[in-house]
Amino acid sequence: MALTLYGAILSPFVRKVRILLAEIGQEYELVTVNPFGQPDWYYKINPLGRVPAIQDGDLTLADSAVIAQYLHESRGSSLYGTTPEQAARIRWLEKYADYEVAPFATFTVFYNRIVRPLKGETTDEQLVKTALSEKLPPLFDYLEAQLGDDDYLVGDQLSMADIAVACQLINFGHGGETLDPQRWPGLAGLLDRVSARPGIADRLTEERELLAKIAAHAAQKQPS
């Protein structure tokens, strides 16, 4: 049975798994699941209703980090480094992106700028302003320090740490914001390097096309 990935393409966590699958050359079927209106059948795959989830034969798994680890171990990859020390550091930085950066880059900036208007809700720009001025800068500072003068966060090669961080920065960009290249030149460079990889460049084209359709739909709903 082919591998099936469930989720929405603008989710940074779904994107993280899609990039991994592209990097290891694994074919899969993408089944779209709206994270804000999940069908009843999806709860049999993930009882929490969140995306992503996968089905690989008889096995179903949820949570992007768990899925990534499983795919790394079952298919083989270099995305978790070559030593236990590298693997531990990559997992830490992946967790940092998913649990520290995501609440503000995705669930504040992206959610307010993209998702709330789509749901007919009012954007809370004060929350966005606080995220931009107070919450995200120290998180970006930490990641910038971890990069130093290197191109990648661990082992000077692409890892899940870089992918997880880049996925949050992409949603930050989808929300209309850009990194200050003067303050965070390393992070800005990392985002450019990861975004240019074939496995993600095609995904980003697809995402931007969807965002353009969302913007056009929103414009049609505005009163003339």
C-alpha positions as CSV (number, residue, x, y, z in Angstrom):
1,M,0.0,0.0,0.0
2,A,1.3,3.5,-0.9
3,L,2.2,6.0,1.8
4,T,-0.6,8.5,2.4
5,L,-0.1,11.9,4.0
6,Y,-3.1,13.7,5.4
7,G,-3.1,17.5,5.8
8,A,-3.3,21.0,4.4
9,I,-0.4,22.3,2.3
10,L,-0.1,25.7,4.2
11,S,0.5,23.9,7.5
12,P,4.2,24.2,8.4
13,F,4.0,20.8,10.0
14,V,2.6,19.2,6.8
15,R,5.2,21.1,4.8
16,K,7.9,19.7,7.0
17,V,6.9,16.1,6.2
18,R,6.5,16.9,2.5
19,I,10.0,18.3,2.4
20,L,11.4,15.2,4.1
21,L,9.5,12.9,1.7
22,A,11.0,14.9,-1.2
23,E,14.5,14.7,0.2
24,I,14.4,10.9,0.6
25,G,12.6,10.4,-2.8
26,Q,9.6,8.8,-1.2
27,E,6.4,8.8,-3.3
28,Y,3.1,9.4,-1.5
29,E,-0.5,10.4,-1.9
30,L,-1.6,13.7,-0.4
31,V,-5.1,13.7,1.0
32,T,-6.3,17.2,1.9
33,V,-7.7,17.6,5.4
34,N,-8.8,21.0,6.6
35,P,-7.3,21.5,10.1
36,F,-10.3,23.7,11.0
37,G,-13.0,21.4,9.7
38,Q,-11.8,17.9,9.9
39,P,-14.2,15.2,8.6
40,D,-15.3,12.6,11.1
41,W,-13.4,9.8,9.5
42,Y,-10.1,11.6,10.1
43,Y,-10.4,11.1,13.9
44,K,-10.0,7.4,13.4
45,I,-6.5,8.2,12.0
46,N,-5.7,10.9,14.4
47,P,-7.9,11.2,17.5
48,L,-6.7,14.7,18.1
49,G,-7.8,15.8,14.7
50,R,-4.6,17.7,14.0
51,V,-2.5,17.6,10.8
52,P,-0.4,16.0,9.6
53,A,-1.0,12.3,9.9
54,I,0.2,9.4,7.7
55,Q,-0.8,5.9,6.9
56,D,1.9,3.5,5.9
57,G,0.3,0.1,5.3
58,D,-1.5,-0.8,8.5
59,L,0.4,1.8,10.5
60,T,-1.1,5.2,11.2
61,L,0.9,8.0,12.9
62,A,0.3,11.6,13.8
63,D,2.6,14.5,14.9
64,S,5.2,15.8,12.4
65,A,8.2,15.0,14.6
66,V,7.0,11.5,15.2
67,I,6.3,11.0,11.5
68,A,9.7,12.5,10.5
69,Q,11.5,10.2,12.9
70,Y,9.6,7.1,11.7
71,L,10.4,8.0,8.0
72,H,14.0,8.6,8.8
73,E,14.3,5.2,10.5
74,S,12.2,3.2,8.1
75,R,13.4,4.8,4.8
76,G,16.8,6.0,5.8
77,S,18.1,9.6,5.6
78,S,20.9,11.8,6.8
79,L,18.4,14.4,8.1
80,Y,19.1,13.5,11.8
81,G,22.8,13.7,11.5
82,T,25.5,11.1,11.7
83,T,26.2,10.9,15.5
84,P,24.1,10.7,18.6
85,E,25.2,14.2,19.5
86,Q,24.0,15.6,16.2
87,A,20.8,13.7,16.3
88,A,20.0,15.0,19.8
89,R,20.8,18.6,18.8
90,I,18.7,18.3,15.6
91,R,15.7,17.0,17.7
92,W,16.1,19.9,20.1
93,L,16.1,22.5,17.4
94,E,13.2,20.8,15.6
95,K,11.3,21.0,18.9
96,Y,12.3,24.6,19.4
97,A,10.9,25.5,16.0
98,D,7.7,23.5,16.5
99,Y,6.9,24.5,20.1
100,E,8.6,27.9,20.6
101,V,8.6,29.7,17.2
102,A,5.4,28.2,15.8
103,P,3.1,29.8,18.4
104,F,4.1,33.3,17.1
105,A,5.2,32.8,13.5
106,T,2.4,30.5,12.5
107,F,-0.4,30.6,15.2
108,T,-0.2,34.4,15.6
109,V,1.2,36.1,12.5
110,F,0.0,33.6,9.8
111,Y,-3.2,32.7,11.6
112,N,-4.3,36.3,12.0
113,R,-3.2,37.5,8.6
114,I,-4.4,34.5,6.5
115,V,-6.7,32.1,8.4
116,R,-8.9,34.5,10.4
117,P,-9.9,36.5,7.3
118,L,-10.6,33.2,5.5
119,K,-12.9,32.2,8.4
120,G,-14.7,35.6,8.3
121,E,-13.0,36.7,11.6
122,T,-11.3,40.0,12.4
123,T,-7.5,40.1,12.5
124,D,-6.0,40.9,15.9
125,E,-3.2,43.2,14.8
126,Q,-2.3,43.9,18.4
127,L,-1.4,40.2,18.9
128,V,0.6,40.3,15.7
129,K,2.4,43.5,16.8
130,T,3.3,41.9,20.1
131,A,4.6,38.8,18.4
132,L,6.7,40.9,16.0
133,S,8.2,43.3,18.6
134,E,8.5,41.2,21.7
135,K,8.0,37.4,21.2
136,L,9.8,36.5,18.0
137,P,13.0,38.6,18.1
138,P,14.6,36.7,21.0
139,L,13.7,33.4,19.4
140,F,15.3,34.5,16.1
141,D,18.3,35.8,18.1
142,Y,18.8,32.3,19.6
143,L,18.6,30.6,16.2
144,E,21.0,33.2,14.7
145,A,23.5,32.4,17.4
146,Q,23.2,28.7,16.8
147,L,24.0,29.2,13.1
148,G,27.0,31.4,13.7
149,D,28.9,31.5,10.4
150,D,27.7,28.1,9.2
151,D,25.2,27.5,6.4
152,Y,23.2,25.0,8.4
153,L,22.3,24.5,12.0
154,V,23.9,21.2,12.7
155,G,26.9,19.4,11.0
156,D,27.0,22.0,8.2
157,Q,24.5,20.0,6.2
158,L,20.7,20.1,5.7
159,S,18.9,18.5,8.6
160,M,15.4,18.4,10.1
161,A,16.4,21.3,12.3
162,D,16.8,23.5,9.2
163,I,13.6,22.2,7.6
164,A,11.6,22.7,10.8
165,V,12.9,26.3,11.3
166,A,12.4,27.2,7.6
167,C,8.9,25.9,7.6
168,Q,8.0,28.4,10.4
169,L,9.8,31.2,8.6
170,I,7.8,30.4,5.4
171,N,4.5,30.8,7.3
172,F,5.9,34.0,8.8
173,G,6.5,35.2,5.2
174,H,3.1,34.0,4.1
175,G,1.7,36.2,6.8
176,G,3.2,39.3,5.2
177,E,6.4,39.6,7.2
178,T,10.1,39.2,6.3
179,L,13.2,38.6,8.4
180,D,15.5,41.7,8.8
181,P,18.6,40.6,7.0
182,Q,20.7,43.1,8.9
183,R,19.8,41.7,12.3
184,W,19.4,38.0,11.3
185,P,21.6,37.5,8.2
186,G,22.2,33.8,9.0
187,L,18.6,33.0,9.3
188,A,17.7,34.9,6.2
189,G,20.4,33.0,4.3
190,L,19.2,29.7,5.7
191,L,15.6,30.4,4.6
192,D,16.9,31.2,1.1
193,R,19.0,28.0,0.9
194,V,16.2,25.7,2.1
195,S,13.6,27.4,-0.1
196,A,15.7,27.0,-3.2
197,R,15.9,23.2,-2.8
198,P,13.9,21.4,-5.5
199,G,11.9,19.5,-2.9
200,I,10.5,22.7,-1.5
201,A,10.7,25.2,-4.4
202,D,7.9,23.3,-6.1
203,R,5.9,23.2,-2.9
204,L,6.2,26.9,-2.4
205,T,5.0,27.6,-5.9
206,E,1.9,25.5,-5.1
207,E,1.4,27.3,-1.8
208,R,1.7,30.8,-3.4
209,E,-0.9,29.9,-6.0
210,L,-3.2,28.8,-3.2
211,L,-2.6,32.1,-1.3
212,A,-3.3,34.1,-4.5
213,K,-6.7,32.3,-4.8
214,I,-7.4,33.0,-1.1
215,A,-6.6,36.6,-1.6
216,A,-8.8,36.9,-4.7
217,H,-11.7,35.2,-2.9
218,A,-11.3,37.6,0.0
219,A,-11.3,40.6,-2.3
220,Q,-14.5,39.4,-4.0
221,K,-16.2,39.3,-0.6
222,Q,-15.3,42.9,0.3
223,P,-18.1,45.4,-0.1
224,S,-17.8,47.6,-3.1
